[in-house]
Amino acid sequence: MIGNSSNFNPCTDNSFQSRNDVMNSFNELFEPLIPAFSDGGARVNLEESGAHFPMAAAHFEGFARALWGIVPYVVGGGNFKHWDLYRKGFINGTDPNHEEYWGEVVDCDQKMVELAAVGYALVFVPEHVWEPLPEESKKNLSRYLLEARKHEFRRCNWKFFRVLIDLGLDKVGISYDRQLTENHLEELDNMYIGEGWYGDGDKASIDYYNPFALHFYGLIYYLVRKDIDPERSQRFKDRALEFAKQYIHMFADDGASIPYGRSMTYRFAVISFWGVLPLITKSDEEPVIPWGVLKGLFLRNLRWWSEQPVSRFRSNVLSVGFSYPNQFMCEAYNSPESPYWAFKAYVPLMLSEDHPFWTAKEEPLVLEDAALKVPGMLVSHTKGNTVALISGPYKTFNLRYQAEKYNKFAYSTRYGFCIENNPRGFKLATLDNMIGFSFSGNDFFVRQTNKSWIYDNVLYSEWSAVMGINVKTWLIQKGKYHIRVHHVENKTSEKVDSIEGGFAVSSMNEKGLNTATHPGSKALGEVTTNDDNTLIVNLLQERKARVTEPDPNTSLMASKVMLPQLTGSIEANSTAKFACAVYGQPASEHFSKEKWLQSLSLPSESELNDFVSKAERVACNDV
C-alpha cells in the first residue's frame, strides 16, 4: 500500500499477540465513534447513506452494536469511560417524549436486531446499564423491551433476539409471557439440520450466521440458563462442539476466513464463535480444539484484519465493505453503522488473564482436506490459501448478488469472490469461478439454485441457468487445483454463448503482473504476479482463452483484479461437454506450469456416472 497504512485501519499497529492487545484494540475501534453520537446520546450517525430501514433505526444500530464489544471489555476488567453517555442514550432513546426516541417497534423491525445487544448488556453488566437509571427510565426501558418482544420476529436467527431480550429482562427482575420465548426456542430447534449446522430460516441458507448468530446466541443461552434449562442448554453446547470441528475448515493458516455468503461487512464477527466457545468450556476440561490452536485461530484472524484497509481515510471508522470500502457488495440491510457487529469478536475478554485460552502458547493451524456434507463443501488447505468448492443447495431468497455470494463453484480465503456490478454486459462479465450463458450478449444467466450431491472428493449438481439451458456439473477436488465438468443442454432454438472464469487476482501492484493466453486444444489463460498464480485451462470441447480486467470494486479482496476465462458456445437444440482445470495459489518456486499441465487428466464418462450413482444428497438440499 502506498502511504501510511494507519490512515486506513485503526488497529494497524496492534500486534494481536495477547489479551492486552485485544483489550487495546477495543478502544482503537470504539473511540472513533464518539464524535458521531448525538447530543442526547441515543443515536450514532456515521454518514448519510442508508439501508432499507428508517434512518432512526440505523442510528440506533450504531448505538447498540458497540455494546457487543463494550460488555465483554467491561466484564474483563476494562475501564470504559463513556457509561454516562450510554446511560443518557438509554434514558432518551426509550422516552417517547424525547426527540431522540428510538420509535415504536413494529413487526419484523430492524430495532429488534439491536435490542438483542441491549438484552446482552442487561445480562452481564446491569450495574452499569440498569441500576444507575432513574426509576422512570427503568420503566421506559422495560416497557420498550416488553412491547418489542410482542411483535413478529422474522423466522430465522432473529428468533434468538426475543430470547436475548428475555434473558435481560430476567436479570433485572421484569416478568413477561414465557410462552413466547418457548415458542421461539422450539422454532430454533426446528432449524437444526445436523453435524452442527443450522439452516437459517425457511430457505435454510447456510453461511456465517451459523457461527456469529445461531451458535453464538445458543452459547450465551447456555451460560445463563444451564442450571435452569439444562436439557436445552446442553443441546446448544453439544451442537456447538460438533460445529467447531466443521467450522475450523473455513479458515486458512494465515488467519483469513473464506469470504462466502451475505453480511461480509461484519468482518471479524466470524471469530466470535471461537471467542465464546472457551466460555462454555471449563478451564480443566479438555477443549474440543486444543487451547493453543483455538487461540491461534482467534488472534491470527485479528492480525489478518489489522492489515486490511477497512476504514476511510484517517477517520478510523469501519466502512461498509470487506477488505476495503465497497458499497457494491453490501446488502440492502447494511447501513453505515452495520459493520460494528464485528464487536461480537470481543466476547473472550470475559475470560480472565489466567484462563488457558489466553495463557496457552499459540499453535499453527494444520488441517487435512475435508468434505463437509451438510453445506455441500469440499475444502482444501494449502499454505496461505483455503479453498471451498461449493455445490450450494441454497434456494432463492431475493438477496442482492445471491448467486455470487452462494453459488459460485469455488471460494477462497486469498481471492474471495467478485460480484457482477454490470449484469447487462456479458462480454464484460467477471464470472470468477462461475459459468454464465447469454443469448443476446447483454443479459446473462448463472447457477442460482440446484440439486446437489457429494461423494468422496466430488460434488455433483443439476441446475438450470434459464429456461431451456440445463446443466450437470461435476467439481473434482485435486488438492491445489480442481477440475470442472459441465454437460450443457441447450433446448432452445437459439445459439447460446458461455464464459467461465477462474480465480480473480489483485492487480493493485502492477510490478510483476503478467498475463498470457495460449490457443489450441488446451487453451490456457493465466495471470501471474510476484505473489500469485491463477490459471484456467480447457480440457474438452473447444473453447478460447482470454484474460479480463473486471470493472473496479467488483472483488471483495481488492479494488482492481484480473482473471483468466474461457469462452465457448452451444448451438441451438444441441448439447456441449465443457471441462477445465482451475488453479489459484500464492506464487511458489515449486510450481511448474508445464508439469501441472502434463499431469492433468479427465475422468471418463463412466467414472462421472459412477460418481453420481455413489453420491449422497447434500443434507440441507432437502430442507
N, C-alpha and C positions, 0 to 999 in steps of 0.2 A: 504494500500500500504506500502511495506517495504521501508524504507529510506525516504529521503526528497522529498515530492511531488512537491516542487518547481522546482525540476530538470526536470519535465515533463509538466509543464504548466506555461506560463509567467504571468498568472493572478491568480495564486492560492491563493495569499494573499489579493486579492481585494474582498471586501465585497459586492460590487454592490448594495449599498443602495441608491445612489444619482446620480445626473447628474455629479457631480465632479468625482465620482468613474468611471463612463463610460468614461469621458474625460481622466482620468489617464490610463485606460485600453487601449485606442488607442495607447498611447506611449509604453506601455508594449508590445503590439503586433507589432508595426511598427519598433521600434528601432533595433530588431534583424535582420531586412532585410538589414540594411545599409552596413554591410561588404560584402553583396552579389552583390551590384551594381557594374557594370563595370566601367572602368576608364572614359569612355565617358558619363556615367550616363543614357544611353538609355536602358540598359538591366539588369535584375536581374536573376542570376543563383544560384539556391539553391542546386541542386545536378544533377548527370548525368543521372538519369532515365528519360525516355521520354514519350511522348504521340504520337498520330497518326499524329500530325502535326510537321513541322520542329522545330528544337531546337530554332532557332531565334524567332519564334512566341511564344514559351514557355517563352523565356526570356523577350519578350515584354509584355507577360501576367503578369509576375512578376512586371514589371514596372507599368503597367496600373491599375491592380486590387487594388493596395493600394489607388488609387485615390478615390475609393468608400468610404474610411474612411477619407482620408485627407480633402476632400471637406467639409463635414459637420463639421468636427473638426475645420476647419478654419472659416467657416461661423458662428459657435457657439462661436467664440472668442478664440480658441486655438492658441497658438504660435507655428506654425510649423517651425522647424529650418532648413529644408532641401529644401527650394524652389530653391536655387541656383543649387542644384543637379538636381532637376526635370527640371528646365529650360534648363540646359545643355543637359539633356536627350531628351527634345523636339527638341532642335536645331540639335543634332547629329542624332537622330532617324529618322528625316524627310529629312535629307541631303543625296541625292543619292550618293554623292562622299565620304561620311564618312564610315569608316569600321563598324560602329555600326548602319548603316541604317537599318530600320525595314524591308525593302524589299517591292517590288511592291505587291499590293493586287490583288488577283485573285478571281474568283467566289467561293463562299462558303468558304472563307478563315477564319481561326481562328482569324486573326487580326481584322476582322470585329467585333467580340465579344468585344475585348478590346477597340476598338475605341469608343464604346458607353460610356465608362468611360471618355474618352477624351472629348466627347461632354458634358457630365455631368459637367466636370471641367470648360469648356468654359462658360457654362450657369451660374454657381454660383460663380466662382472665376476668372473671366477674368483678374482682376487686378494683379493676381499672375501668371497666365498661359499664357496669350496672350499679354497684354500690355507691359511687360518688354522685349519682344523678339525683336531682330533686325528686320528691315523690310524684309530682305532676308529670315530670318527664319519664319516670318509670312507667306510669300509667299509659302515657302516649306510646312508648316503645313497645310495651306488652300488647296494647291494643293493635298496633300496627302489625306485629307478628301474628297475633291471633286472627286478624282479619285476612291477612295474606294467605295463611295456611288453609282457609276455607275454599279457596278458588281452585280451578282446574290446573294441574301441572301437566306439562307435556309427558307423553308416555315414552320415556327414555331415561337417561341418567338424572333428569330433573326430578324424578320421584324421590331421589335422595335429599332434595333440597328441603322438602317438608320434614323429613326425618331429622336433618341437622337443625332446622328451626326448633323442632320439638325437643331435641336434646338440650338446646339452650334454654328453652322455657322451663324444662325440668330443673335445670341447675339453679335457676333463680326463683323457683317455687311457684310458677304460674301454672294453673291447671288448664286442661284442654281436652278435647274429644280424642281419646287414644285410638278409636276405631279407624279414624282417617289415617293415622300413622301405620297401623297394622295393614290396612288395605294397600298402602304403597309398598311396604316391605314384602308383601305377598307378590305384588306385580314385579318387583325387582327379582325375586326368586324365579319367576317365570321367564325372565330374560336370560337366565343362565343356560349355556349350551353344553359345556363340558371342557375338561382339561384346563380349567382355569379361565376360560373365555366366556364373556357375556356378549350377547348381541344387543346393541344399544337401541332398543325401541322396536317398533313394528317392523321396520325394514331390516333389522338385525345387522346393522353395519358394525364391522369390527375394525377398530382403529385405536388411537391413543386415549379415547375415552374409557377404555378398559383400565389402564394404569392410573391416569390422573383424575379420574372421576369415580367410576363404579367400584374399583378396588380401594381407592383412597378413602372414600366415604365409608365403605364397609369396614375398613380397619379402624377408622375413627369410632364407628359404632361399637366395634369390639372393645376398644379401650374404655369406653364409657359404660357399656351395658353388659360386659362379660359376666358379671356376677348376678345381674338382674334377669337377663335373657340369654342364658349360657348356650342353649342349643343353637339358636340362630347366630349368635356371635361366633361360635366355633365354626359354623359353616362358612362364614365370611373369612375367617382365618385360614381354614383348610383350602378354600378356593384360591386365596391369595398365594399361599405357599406353592400350590400347583402351578399357578400362573407364573410365578417367579422363574421357574425352570424353563418356561417357554419365552417369556419376555426378555430374558437376558440375550437372546439371539437377535434382538432388534438393535444391538449396539456393536460398534467397532472397537478395536483395540486402542484407538486414539481418543475415545470418549464420545464420538459422534453417534447420534441415533439416526435410524433410517427416516428421512422425510417421507411421510406417507399419510394420505387421508386429509381430513379437514383440520382446522384450528392449528395450523403450523405456527401461527403467530404467538402461541403460548410458550413456544421455545422450551426452556429448561423445566417447565412443568412436567415434562416426560420423566424426570428423575424423582418426582415427588413419591412415586411408589417405592423406589429404593430408599427414600428417606423415612417413610412411615413404617416400612417393614421391620426395622430394628425395634420400633416402639412396642411391637406386639410379640417380640422375642426376648425372653428373659436373658440376662447377661451370662448366666451359667448354662443356658440351653444351646444345644448345637444348632446353629442357623442353617436355613435351607441353602444358603450360599455362604461360603466362608467369609468371615468378617473382613479380611483384607481385600478380597475380590469385590465385596459389596461397597466398601469404602472407595476402592478404585473406580468402580462404575460411577459413583456419585461425583467424586472430585474431578475425574477426567472430563466428564461432561461439562462441568462448570468451567474448566480450563479451556475446553474447545470453544464454548460460547464467549469467553473473555477475549478471544482472538477475532471475533466476527464484528463487523461494523454495524451494530444493531441499533444505534441511536443516531439522531440527527445532529448536524454539526454543532459541537460544543454545548448542546442542550443536556446531554446525558439522560434524556427521556427516551424510553424504549419506543421504537417505531412499530407501526404495523408492517409486517413483513416476516421474513425468516432470517437469512444470514445478512440481509441489508434491507433498508426501507423499500417496500414494494407493495403498492396498493393493488396491483393486478391480481395477486394470488389470494387475496383475502376473501372471506365470506361476507355475506350481507349483514351478518350479526357482529362483525368486527368494527367496533368504534375505536377512536384513538386511545381510549383507556383500556381496551380489551387485553393488550399484551401482559398486563400485570397479574393475570392468572399464573404467570411464571413464579410469583411469590410462593406458590404451593411447595416449591422445591425446598423451602427453608424449614420444613417440618422436623428434620432430625436435630435441629437446635434444641428441641425439648429434651434431648438426651444430655446427661451430664458429661463433663470433660473426661471422666474416668470410665465411660462406657466403652466396651470393646469396639464398637463401630468407630469411635474416634481414636482409640489407643492402638488399634491393630496397625501393623505395617501394610501399607498399600501394596496390593498384588496385581499383576497384569491380568488382562482378560485373554484367556486361551480357550478357544472353543472349536469343536468339530462342526462340520456342516450338519444341518438339521432339516427335517421335514416337519412342518407344523400343520397338522392335518385339519384342525378346526378352521383356521383362517385361509387355508389353501396356499401355503407359502413354502418354497424351498430356499433355505438361507445358506449362503456360502460366506466363509470368513477368510479373508486374506489380509496381509499386513496393510493397514491404512485404509481398508475398504471392506464393508459388509454389504452384500447384495441379496435382496429378496426377490426371487421370481414369484409372480403372482398369477393365480388363476381365480381372480376375485369373484366370490359368489354374491357380490353386493347388488342389491336391487336399486332401481332408480328412485331417488328421493328428492329430485329437483334442486340439487345443490349446484351452485355455480362451479364449473370445471370439475364436475364429479368424475367424468371419465379419466381425466388426467390425474386426479388425486387417488383414485381407487383401482383403475382398470388397465393401467399400463402393464406391460409384460415384466418389467424389472424396475426396482427402486434401489438406490444406492446411498450409503452414508456419505460418499465422496462426491457424487454427481447429482444427487437429489432427483428432481423431476422438473419439467417445464409445463407451463400452461399455454394454451393457444389464445393469444390476445387478438388474432385476426382470423376468425373462423370462416371468413368468406374468401380467403386467398389460398387455394390448395397448393399452388407452386411455391408459396412462401411458408407452408405449414412446417411446424417444428417436428412434431410426431416422434420425439425421442422415445424409444422403447415402445412404440406403437406402430400399427399399420393402419393407414387411412385409405378410403376409397372415395373417388369423385367421378360423377358423370359429366359435370359442367366445367370443371376447372376452377370453380368458385366454392360452392358448398362441399363439404366432405364429411365422411361418417367413419366412426371408430367403434371399438368394443366398449359398450356401456353396461350391458348385463350379459350373463352367460350361465350355462350349466357347467359345472366343473368337477373334475375327478383328480385323484392323486394316487401315484404308485411309485414307491421307491424314490428315484431321482427324476421323476417325470410328472409334469402337470398336463392335463388334457382338458380342453374346454370346447364347447359348442356354442356358437353365438351368431347373431345376425347384425351386421353393421346398419343395414337399412333394408326395407322390404325388397327381396329378390337377391340379396347378397348374403349367402350363408357360408360360415367359416368353421372349420375344425382346426384347432391349434394345439400343437404339442410343444411344450417348453422342457428342454432337457438340460439338467444341471451338469456341468463339466468342470467344476472347480473354479478356476479363474475366468472361465467364459461359459457361455451357454449357446445351445442350438435351438432355433425355432423352425417349426414346420407348419405350414398353413395349406390346407386344402380349401380352395375358394370356389364356390359355385355361384356363377352369375346366371340367374334365371330370368334376367331382363332382356329386352330387345335392344339394349344399348351397350356399347363397349364401356368398360369402367377402368379408370386409371388408378394406380396404387402408389403409395410412398410408405416406406418402412425405415425407421430410424434406429440408431444405436444410442450410446451414451453421449450427452452433451458435456463438453469440457470447457472450462473457463478460458477465455481469450483476453482477459483483462491485462495481463502482462504479455505483450507481443513478442518478447525476447524468446527465441527458441520455438516459436509457433510455426508449424509446417503442416500443410495439407496436401493430400495426393489422392488421385483416383486411378484405378487400373482396370482396363476393359478385359473382355474375354469371358470364358465360361465361369470363371471365378472372379467376377467383377468385385473390386475391393475399393472401399472408401475409408480413409484414415485421417485422423487428426493427432498430431504429436506436439507436445510442448516439453519444456525442461522437466515438467513434473508429471505428465500424464500421457498415456497412450489409449486411444479409442479407435476401434476398427469394426467394420461390418463387411462380411464377405458373402457373396451369393453362392449358393451350393446346389441349386437345382434349376428350375425353369428360368430362362433368360431374363435378367434384369440389368439395368445400368446403375453404376455407382456415381454418387456426387457428394460434395461437401457443402453444407449450407451454413449461413450465419443468421440465425433467427433474429426476429425483432428484439431490441433491447428489453430487459426486465421480464423476459418470459421464464427464465430459470430462477428457482428459489435460491441457488447457491452463488450465482454471480450474475451481474447485470449484463455482461456480454459473454456469449458462449458460441461454440461451433460444434457441429456434429456431422457424422457421415450418414448417408442414406442410400437406399436402393429404390429405384423407380421401375415400375412394370405396368402391364395392362392385362385385362381379361376380356376376350371378345364376347359379344352378345351370345346368350344361350350356350355358354361353354364353361369349362372348369379349368382351373390352374392349380399347379402344385408348386408353391414357393418354399424355399428353405434358406436359412442363413446362419452363420456363426457370428456371435457378437462378443467383443472383448472390450472391457473398460477397466483399467487399473492404473495405479501410480507407476510412473516410469521406473524401469528396473533394468539394470545391465544384464540380468539373467534372461530377459525376454528376447527371443529371436522370432521375428515375424515369419521368416522363412520356415523355421522348424514348426511353428504353430500351424501355418497353412498346410504343411505336409502331413500333419497329424490329424487333420480334420476328416471325419467320416460321418456319413448319414446313416441312421437306422433304415432298414429295408421296410417296405410296406407291411410285410408280415410281422416285423418287430413292432411297428407302430400299432397295428391291430392287436398285437399281444399285450401291449401296454394298456390299451383300452379295456380288454377283457379282464385284466387283473386289477384294474384300478378301483378304488372305492370313492364314493361320492364325498366331496368336501363337506364337512359336517354342517356348517351353517348355511350351505346351499339349499337345504331342505326346510329352513326355518320360515 
